Amino acid sequence: MTESEHLPALSSVILLRLRDYARRPVSEQARLNAQLDTVLAMLLPDIPQRARIVLTGNGRAAVAVLDNAPAALSFADRALHANQVGLGLCIGIDHGPVEILNGESGEVLAGDGLATASVMAAFATDAGLLVSKNFRTALAQMSPGSEGLLVPTDNFSDAGLRTYQVFRLDRFAPRQRRRRLIVVAVVVTILLLATAMALRVSVPNRPRPLAPYIGSEVSTVIDHLTKLAHGNP
């Protein structure tokens, strides 16, 4: 499959690699390639044709998405679900320059964006999906807050000893962060109330301008924060 109607200078590059492809019998390689093509055929229509470049072959597929990091992450996330039926995809994403070159066997995709995405995919044997810092930065610029889904993991070095800051997909990270913030807010509120009670005991005749609100408003806030911490609206 080749789509080269539009050549982006900077793209979010998704590299999909079939795990242990070279070690498999030829007949199994053909079956896996057909399954990978099926996955691409199902997911690519969500990305406008003029905003993508797709090249496949030999157990790999490269998808370059022009100026749309959120769409690239969504595509990769849905492609990862194919592992549930035993396809064994390792996916890497980077945001960087790409170009199409004419090779001996036809068109090939090249550039720093593809090279780094390939490194991410090579490291993604256990995580399934890994992305570079460049991609996370592009995602934060295009869809602020979405980068919270990408959490740091171990840094890696390639054969040339180049070190990469790597992130993995964690769909529950924003929810966990929200709960931590709520817990901190509850603890701070309790500490403030404890301090106020201590002052009340030690300085009984101090001015109390907030006295009419302490019994009702503060307790209401605490109750509300407690419900949020337990996932209740």
C-alpha positions as CSV (number, residue, x, y, z in Angstrom):
1,M,0.0,0.0,0.0
2,T,1.5,3.3,-1.0
3,E,0.0,6.8,-0.6
4,S,2.2,9.7,-1.5
5,E,0.0,12.4,-2.8
6,H,1.1,14.8,-0.1
7,L,4.6,15.1,1.3
8,P,4.7,16.7,4.8
9,A,7.9,18.4,6.0
10,L,7.1,17.6,9.6
11,S,4.8,14.7,10.5
12,S,3.8,12.5,13.3
13,V,5.3,9.2,12.2
14,I,3.8,5.9,13.4
15,L,5.9,2.8,12.9
16,L,4.1,-0.6,13.3
17,R,6.3,-3.6,13.5
18,L,5.2,-7.3,13.7
19,R,7.1,-9.0,16.6
20,D,9.5,-11.8,15.6
21,Y,8.5,-11.4,11.9
22,A,11.8,-12.6,10.4
23,R,11.8,-15.8,12.5
24,R,8.4,-16.9,11.2
25,P,7.8,-19.3,8.3
26,V,7.0,-17.7,4.9
27,S,3.4,-18.8,5.0
28,E,2.9,-17.2,8.4
29,Q,4.5,-14.0,7.3
30,A,2.1,-13.8,4.4
31,R,-0.8,-14.3,6.8
32,L,0.4,-11.7,9.3
33,N,1.0,-9.2,6.5
34,A,-2.6,-9.7,5.3
35,Q,-3.8,-9.1,8.9
36,L,-1.7,-5.9,9.2
37,D,-3.2,-4.6,5.9
38,T,-6.7,-5.3,7.2
39,V,-5.9,-3.3,10.4
40,L,-4.7,-0.4,8.3
41,A,-7.7,-0.6,5.9
42,M,-10.0,-0.3,8.9
43,L,-8.2,2.6,10.7
44,L,-6.9,4.8,7.9
45,P,-10.2,6.2,6.6
46,D,-10.3,8.3,9.8
47,I,-7.3,10.2,8.6
48,P,-7.8,12.3,5.4
49,Q,-6.0,10.8,2.5
50,R,-4.1,14.0,1.6
51,A,-2.8,14.3,5.2
52,R,-1.1,10.9,5.3
53,I,1.7,8.8,3.8
54,V,1.5,5.0,4.1
55,L,4.1,2.5,3.1
56,T,4.0,-1.2,4.1
57,G,6.1,-4.3,3.5
58,N,8.1,-7.0,5.2
59,G,6.2,-7.1,8.5
60,R,6.3,-3.3,8.9
61,A,4.1,-0.3,8.2
62,A,4.9,3.4,8.4
63,V,2.2,6.0,8.6
64,A,3.1,9.6,8.5
65,V,0.3,12.0,9.6
66,L,0.6,15.6,8.6
67,D,0.2,18.2,11.4
68,N,-2.2,16.1,13.6
69,A,-0.5,14.5,16.6
70,P,-3.8,13.7,18.3
71,A,-5.0,11.7,15.3
72,A,-1.7,9.8,15.2
73,L,-2.0,8.8,18.8
74,S,-5.6,7.7,18.3
75,F,-4.6,5.7,15.3
76,A,-1.8,4.0,17.2
77,D,-3.9,3.3,20.2
78,R,-6.6,1.6,18.1
79,A,-4.1,-0.4,16.2
80,L,-2.7,-1.7,19.4
81,H,-6.0,-3.4,20.1
82,A,-5.1,-5.8,17.3
83,N,-2.7,-7.5,19.8
84,Q,-5.8,-8.8,21.6
85,V,-6.3,-11.2,18.7
86,G,-2.6,-12.2,18.6
87,L,-1.2,-10.0,15.9
88,G,1.8,-8.9,18.0
89,L,2.3,-5.3,17.0
90,C,5.1,-3.1,18.5
91,I,4.4,0.5,17.8
92,G,6.6,3.6,18.0
93,I,5.7,7.2,17.3
94,D,7.9,10.3,16.7
95,H,7.3,13.8,15.4
96,G,9.9,14.9,12.9
97,P,10.8,15.4,9.2
98,V,10.2,12.7,6.6
99,E,10.6,12.3,2.9
100,I,9.9,9.8,0.2
101,L,12.9,8.4,-1.7
102,N,13.0,6.1,-4.7
103,G,14.8,2.9,-3.8
104,E,15.6,-0.2,-5.8
105,S,12.4,-1.9,-4.7
106,G,10.2,1.2,-5.1
107,E,9.4,4.1,-2.9
108,V,10.7,4.2,0.7
109,L,10.0,6.6,3.6
110,A,13.0,8.1,5.2
111,G,14.0,10.9,7.6
112,D,14.7,11.5,11.2
113,G,11.0,11.1,12.1
114,L,10.9,7.6,10.7
115,A,14.3,6.7,12.2
116,T,13.3,7.7,15.7
117,A,9.9,6.0,15.4
118,S,11.7,2.8,14.4
119,V,13.8,3.0,17.5
120,M,10.6,3.5,19.6
121,A,9.0,0.4,18.0
122,A,12.1,-1.7,18.6
123,F,11.9,-0.9,22.3
124,A,8.2,-1.5,22.5
125,T,8.3,-5.2,22.8
126,D,6.8,-5.2,26.3
127,A,4.9,-1.9,26.4
128,G,3.3,-2.3,23.0
129,L,3.4,1.4,22.3
130,L,6.2,3.9,23.0
131,V,6.5,7.6,21.9
132,S,9.4,10.1,21.8
133,K,9.6,13.3,23.7
134,N,9.3,15.2,20.4
135,F,5.9,13.6,19.8
136,R,4.7,14.3,23.4
137,T,5.7,17.9,22.9
138,A,3.8,18.2,19.6
139,L,0.7,16.5,21.2
140,A,0.8,19.1,24.0
141,Q,0.9,22.0,21.6
142,M,-1.9,20.7,19.4
143,S,-4.2,19.3,22.1
144,P,-3.2,20.7,25.5
145,G,-3.8,18.2,28.3
146,S,-3.7,15.1,26.0
147,E,-0.1,14.7,26.8
148,G,-1.2,13.5,30.3
149,L,-1.9,10.1,28.7
150,L,1.8,9.7,28.0
151,V,3.9,9.0,31.1
152,P,7.7,8.6,31.4
153,T,9.3,5.2,31.2
154,D,12.9,4.1,31.1
155,N,15.2,5.9,28.8
156,F,16.8,3.9,26.0
157,S,20.0,4.1,23.9
158,D,20.3,2.8,20.4
159,A,23.3,1.1,18.7
160,G,24.9,4.6,18.2
161,L,24.6,5.3,21.9
162,R,22.1,8.0,21.3
163,T,19.8,8.3,24.4
164,Y,16.0,8.8,24.0
165,Q,13.6,10.0,26.5
166,V,10.6,7.7,26.1
167,F,7.0,7.7,27.2
168,R,4.3,5.0,27.3
169,L,0.6,5.2,27.0
170,D,-1.3,5.1,30.3
171,R,-5.1,5.6,29.8
172,F,-5.7,5.9,33.5
173,A,-3.0,8.5,34.2
174,P,-5.3,11.6,34.1
175,R,-7.8,10.0,36.5
176,Q,-5.1,9.0,38.9
177,R,-3.5,12.5,38.8
178,R,-7.0,14.0,39.5
179,R,-7.4,11.7,42.5
180,R,-4.0,12.6,43.9
181,L,-4.8,16.4,43.6
182,I,-8.1,15.9,45.3
183,V,-6.4,14.0,48.2
184,V,-3.9,16.8,48.5
185,A,-6.7,19.3,48.6
186,V,-8.5,17.4,51.3
187,V,-5.3,17.0,53.4
188,V,-4.5,20.7,53.1
189,T,-8.1,21.6,54.1
190,I,-7.9,19.4,57.1
191,L,-4.6,20.9,58.1
192,L,-6.0,24.4,57.8
193,L,-9.0,23.5,60.0
194,A,-6.7,21.9,62.6
195,T,-4.6,25.0,62.6
196,A,-7.7,27.1,63.1
197,M,-8.9,24.9,65.9
198,A,-5.5,25.2,67.6
199,L,-5.6,29.0,67.3
200,R,-9.1,29.0,68.7
201,V,-8.0,27.1,71.8
202,S,-4.8,29.0,72.3
203,V,-6.2,32.5,71.6
204,P,-9.9,32.4,72.7
205,N,-10.5,36.1,72.3
206,R,-9.1,36.6,68.8
207,P,-11.3,38.2,66.1
208,R,-13.4,35.7,64.1
209,P,-14.6,37.3,60.9
210,L,-15.3,33.9,59.3
211,A,-17.2,32.4,62.2
212,P,-20.6,32.4,60.4
213,Y,-19.1,30.2,57.6
214,I,-17.0,27.7,59.5
215,G,-19.9,25.4,60.4
216,S,-21.5,25.2,57.0
217,E,-19.4,26.2,54.1
218,V,-16.2,24.5,55.1
219,S,-17.9,21.2,55.9
220,T,-19.7,21.4,52.6
221,V,-16.4,21.7,50.8
222,I,-14.9,18.8,52.7
223,D,-17.9,16.6,51.9
224,H,-17.7,17.5,48.2
225,L,-13.9,16.8,48.0
226,T,-14.4,13.5,49.7
227,K,-17.1,12.4,47.2
228,L,-14.8,13.4,44.3
229,A,-12.0,11.3,45.7
230,H,-14.3,8.3,45.7
231,G,-15.4,8.9,42.1
232,N,-18.8,10.3,43.0
233,P,-20.0,13.5,41.3
